Amino acid sequence: MRVFSFWLIAQTTIRVLGGLLSAYHHSGGDALYLDRARDVADRMLPVFDTPSGLPLPMVNLKQRKGVWSTDHRGLVSTAEASTLQLEFRYLSELTDDDIYWEKAEKVGLGQLCKV
């Protein structure tokens, strides 16, 4: 039997993606860290594939799949959305690839402004 793990998107963003981007910065620009950060972010992108654009709170990096939390179905914390915006914006600047910022920015423009 195969077991696939789902991780909280906020924790994955802060600890994994943020750690890789920080290591890239503090290494003086070692491409290994940026390449790994990009790979992780690409695996996280499906969390934005929702009707609203708000990110799903959990992700399986191997399957590249986002899912709702069983504890808080349908709810997304502002911390999750905000940390994604911070790290994805920085990654877009470093890679010159707007896809990361476009996905994260849609959260703020598309949904939070409707309140």
Backbone as a ProteinNet text record, in pm:
[ID]
protein_1_A
[PRIMARY]
MRVFSFWLIAQTTIRVLGGLLSAYHHSGGDALYLDRARDVADRMLPVFDTPSGLPLPMVNLKQRKGVWSTDHRGLVSTAEASTLQLEFRYLSELTDDDIYWEKAEKVGLGQLCKV
[TERTIARY]
83.5	0	89.4	55.6	127.8	58.2	138.2	85.7	141	53	94.3	65.2	163.5	149.1	104.3	14	-30	23.5	77.9	139	62.7	60.4	-2.2	72.3	-1.1	61.7	139.8	89.2	160.3	294.6	297	422.4	520.3	469.2	554.5	614.1	533.5	580.4	688.5	661.1	753.8	882.2	868.4	985.5	1064.3	995.8	1065.2	1099.8	997.3	1022.2	1099.1	1055	1123.8	1266.7	1288.3	1423.9	1515.4	1463.9	1544.3	1575.6	1477.6	1501.9	1600.5	1591.4	1686	1826.4	1836.1	1966.8	2026.8	1943	1990	2048.3	1976.2	2021.4	2152.2	2156.9	2273.8	2393.9	2372.1	2484.6	2551.4	2496.1	2550.8	2498	2390.6	2327.7	2358.6	2379.9	2403.7	2278.2	2290	2175.6	2105.4	2174.9	2113.7	1989.5	2001.1	1889.5	1773.3	1804	1698.8	1629.1	1705.3	1645.9	1551.3	1594	1509.7	1385.8	1402.2	1288.6	1186.2	1234.6	1144	1069.7	1140.1	1077.7	967.5	996.8	895.5	775.9	801.2	691.8	607.4	671.1	595.3	504	552.3	471.6	357.6	373.3	271.5	164.8	192.9	99.9	-42.6	-62.6	-200.7	-290.1	-234.1	-320.4	-406	-366.4	-442.9	-552.8	-561.2	-660.9	-797.2	-853.2	-984.2	-1070.1	-1201.3	-1286.5	-1257	-1221.4	-1197	-1052.2	-961.2	-819.4	-754.7	-838.1	-782.7	-712.6	-597.3	-521.6	-585.4	-575.1	-614.5	-513.2	-554.8	-465.6	-365.6	-377.3	-284.8	-236.9	-113.9	-54.4	20.2	14.3	98.5	198.5	324.9	426.7	457.4	454.4	483.3	374.2	249.3	137	103.4	161.6	129.1	-21	-70.6	-215	-244.5	-339.7	-386.5	-518.5	-543.8	-670.1	-716.5	-845.8	-900.7	-859.8	-846.1	-819.3	-947.2	-937	-1055.7	-1103.4	-1015	-1051.4	-1125.4	-1086.9	-1142.9	-1184.2	-1270.5	-1312	-1369.2	-1312.2	-1361.5	-1304.4	-1219.6	-1161.9	-1014.6	-972.5	-832.7	-791	-680.2	-637.3	-564.5	-568.9	-497.9	-347.5	-299.6	-155.9	-111.5	-194	-159.8	-148.5	-245.9	-246	-131.2	-106	-1.8	138.2	166.1	301.1	326.9	223.7	239.1	273.6	207.7	235.6	379.5	427.1	563.6	667.2	659.6	760.2	745.9	622.1	603.4	643.7	623.1	666	817.8	886.7	1033.1	1083.3	1020.5	1062.2	1041.2	931.6	908.3	1016.3	1056.1	1162.4	1295	1326.1	1453.6	1458.9	1346.2	1343.8	1298.1	1244.6	1187.2	1069.1	999.2	882.5	762.2	669.3	555.5	448.2	455.3	348.6	328.5	438	426.7	354.6	393.8	330.2	185.8	159.4	23.1	-72.8	-30.4	-116	-140.3	-33.7	-47	-119.7	-97	-159.9	-309.6	-350.8	-493.1	-572.9	-510.1	-575.4	-617.5	-527.8	-556.9	-652.5	-629.5	-711.7	-848	-849.7	-973.6	-1073.1	-1025.9	-1118.2	-1120.5	-1005.1	-1001.2	-1060	-1054.6	-1109.2	-1261.7	-1323.6	-1468.1	-1535.3	-1458.1	-1513.3	-1564.9
-116.2	0	124.5	220	346.5	449.1	525.5	633.1	763.9	855.3	986.5	1088.7	1167.7	1264.7	1399.9	1459.4	1595	1684.7	1798.6	1892.2	2023.1	2090.8	2222.4	2318.3	2388.8	2476.8	2589.5	2642.3	2750.3	2701.9	2583.9	2530.6	2494.8	2441	2408.9	2536.6	2640.1	2767.8	2827.4	2834.5	2897.4	2816.6	2688.3	2607.6	2558.8	2511.6	2453.8	2561.5	2624.4	2724.7	2843.9	2894.5	3007.2	2972.5	2852	2808.1	2801.9	2750.2	2742.9	2881.9	2971	3107.4	3180.7	3157.6	3217.6	3161.8	3031.7	2969.4	3024.6	3044.7	3103.7	3242.5	3323.2	3459.3	3458.6	3377.9	3377.9	3304	3224.6	3155.7	3244.3	3360.2	3448.2	3415.3	3336.4	3307.6	3170	3070.6	2933.2	2882.7	2853.4	2815.5	2689.1	2603.8	2481.5	2514.4	2613.5	2649.2	2710.3	2791.8	2852.2	2746.6	2653.5	2545.1	2460.8	2430	2350.7	2429.7	2558.8	2642.8	2646.2	2657.2	2659.7	2526.6	2417.5	2285.4	2271.3	2313.2	2306.1	2395	2515.4	2606.9	2550.9	2490.7	2429.3	2318.8	2245.2	2138.7	2194.1	2317.8	2381.5	2453.6	2488.4	2567.5	2512.7	2380.3	2331	2370.4	2417.8	2460	2580.1	2651.4	2767.8	2731.8	2606.2	2563.3	2544.9	2655.9	2656.9	2760.9	2750	2849.5	2992.9	3011.3	3146.4	3191.7	3096.2	3130.9	3127.6	3117	3103.2	2967.5	2961.8	2836.7	2730.8	2608.2	2496.2	2488.2	2448.2	2453.4	2338.8	2235.7	2123.5	2085.6	2032.9	1996.9	1864.5	1785.2	1667.4	1702.7	1719.3	1764.4	1660.5	1533.8	1428.9	1421.6	1426.8	1417.4	1551.1	1660	1794.7	1818.4	1801.4	1806.5	1879.7	1971.6	2039.7	1980.7	1983.6	1932.8	2022.1	2013.5	2083.2	2011.1	2084.5	2027.4	1962.7	1848.2	1782.8	1854.2	1929.2	2001.8	2131.6	2199	2331	2339.7	2251	2242.8	2375.5	2423.5	2545	2673.7	2664.7	2784.1	2797.7	2920.5	2950.8	3064.4	3045.5	3151.2	3261.2	3380.4	3491.8	3468.6	3397.7	3367.7	3280.6	3184	3098.4	3179.9	3262.4	3343.6	3443.7	3504.7	3607.5	3552.1	3440.2	3385.2	3335.3	3284.8	3246.8	3368.5	3479.9	3600.7	3646.3	3643.8	3687.9	3602.6	3473.3	3383.2	3372.5	3368.5	3356.7	3484.9	3599	3725.3	3728.3	3689.1	3687.4	3588.8	3472.6	3373.4	3427.1	3496.3	3556.2	3657.1	3736.4	3834.2	3765.8	3658.6	3589.2	3513.4	3456.2	3371.7	3445.4	3564.2	3639.4	3565.3	3489	3412.2	3459.4	3525.1	3586.3	3488.5	3361.9	3267.8	3258.6	3263	3249.3	3369.8	3488.3	3608.7	3619.8	3584.3	3593.4	3505.1	3384.7	3294.3	3348.4	3393.4	3442.9	3577.3	3662.5	3794.5	3783.8	3683.6	3664.8	3649.9	3594.2	3577.4	3712.2	3808	3939.4	4019.8	4020.5	4102	4041.3	3910.9	3847.7	3823.7	3800.6	3760.3	3851.5	3888.8	3966.4	4105.6	4156.8	4290.8	4289.2	4173.1	4163.7	4180.3	4169.9	4176.7	4314
0	0	0	-86.2	-92.9	-4.5	65.8	148.4	94.5	63.4	15.4	124.2	155.3	262.8	210.4	282.6	254	364.4	324.6	417.4	416	529.5	536.2	444.5	363	263.7	331.5	441.4	509.9	563	620.8	674.4	563.4	453.8	339.3	281.5	274.6	221.1	310.2	439	532	546.3	573	607.9	485.9	385.2	270.8	167.7	111.4	8.1	64.6	178.5	241.4	278.3	327.5	362.8	242.3	131.3	9	-46.4	-42.6	-90.8	-0.8	128.3	222.2	199.6	180.1	153.9	23.8	-76.8	-202	-176.5	-103.2	-74	5.5	111.3	199.8	141.4	38.7	-26.8	-130.6	-151.6	-255	-393.1	-398.8	-527.7	-583.9	-497.7	-543.8	-614.5	-743.1	-826.5	-777.4	-704.7	-653.6	-570.6	-482.8	-395.6	-474.5	-572.3	-653.1	-738.7	-793.4	-872.1	-786.9	-664.8	-574.2	-532.5	-508.2	-470.2	-583.4	-703.4	-818.4	-832.6	-810.4	-818.5	-713.4	-591.4	-485.1	-519.2	-563.9	-598.5	-712.9	-811.1	-920.9	-869.3	-770.5	-711.2	-626.3	-578.1	-495.6	-578.2	-700.8	-782.5	-789	-791.8	-798.8	-681.8	-570.8	-459.8	-498.6	-603.7	-648.9	-748.6	-787.3	-885.3	-818.2	-775.7	-711.1	-783.2	-772.8	-839.5	-796.1	-669.8	-617.7	-635.2	-656.3	-659.7	-523.1	-416.7	-282.7	-272.5	-208.3	-205.8	-116.4	-159.5	-74.6	39.9	158.6	273.7	286	203.4	211.5	72	66.1	-61.7	-49.8	-156.4	-171.3	-279.5	-241.7	-335.8	-442.8	-406.3	-504.4	-610.6	-567.4	-660	-725.4	-674.6	-722.1	-713.7	-591.7	-570	-440.1	-445.7	-325.8	-281.4	-151	-96.3	18	47.4	163	289.5	396	527.2	577.9	639.6	695.3	821	885.4	1007.5	978.7	871.9	842.5	695.5	653.9	514.1	465.1	356.5	294.5	350	452.8	513.4	477.7	453.3	423.7	516.1	586.5	678	601.7	656.4	593.6	599.2	700	709.9	592.4	555.1	441.2	313.6	289.4	167.7	168.5	282	290.4	273.7	337.3	325	183.4	118.2	-22.2	-107.1	-80.8	-158.7	-139.7	-17.6	11.3	-61.3	-43.7	-102.4	-254.7	-303.3	-447.9	-519.7	-457.3	-518.2	-532	-425.5	-427.7	-532.9	-541.7	-641.6	-782.7	-807	-939.1	-973.4	-875.2	-899.6	-931.6	-860.7	-881.2	-1013.9	-1053.7	-1173.6	-1298.6	-1281.5	-1392.9	-1455.4	-1371.8	-1415.7	-1334	-1399.6	-1331.2	-1283.8	-1322.8	-1287.7	-1137.2	-1062	-916.4	-856.5	-898.3	-845.9	-893.4	-1017.5	-1069.9	-990.2	-957.4	-879.4	-739.3	-673.9	-536.6	-530.9	-626.9	-628.2	-653.9	-727.9	-756.1	-627	-526.4	-397.1	-341.7	-342.5	-287	-373	-501.5	-590.5	-616.4	-633.3	-674.8	-563.3	-441.6	-337.8	-216.5	-169	-45.6	-65.6	-186.6	-213.4	-221.9	-229.8	-238.1	-102.4	2.1	138	168.9
[MASK]
+++++++++++++++++++++++++++++++++++++++++++++++++++++++++++++++++++++++++++++++++++++++++++++++++++++++++++++++++++

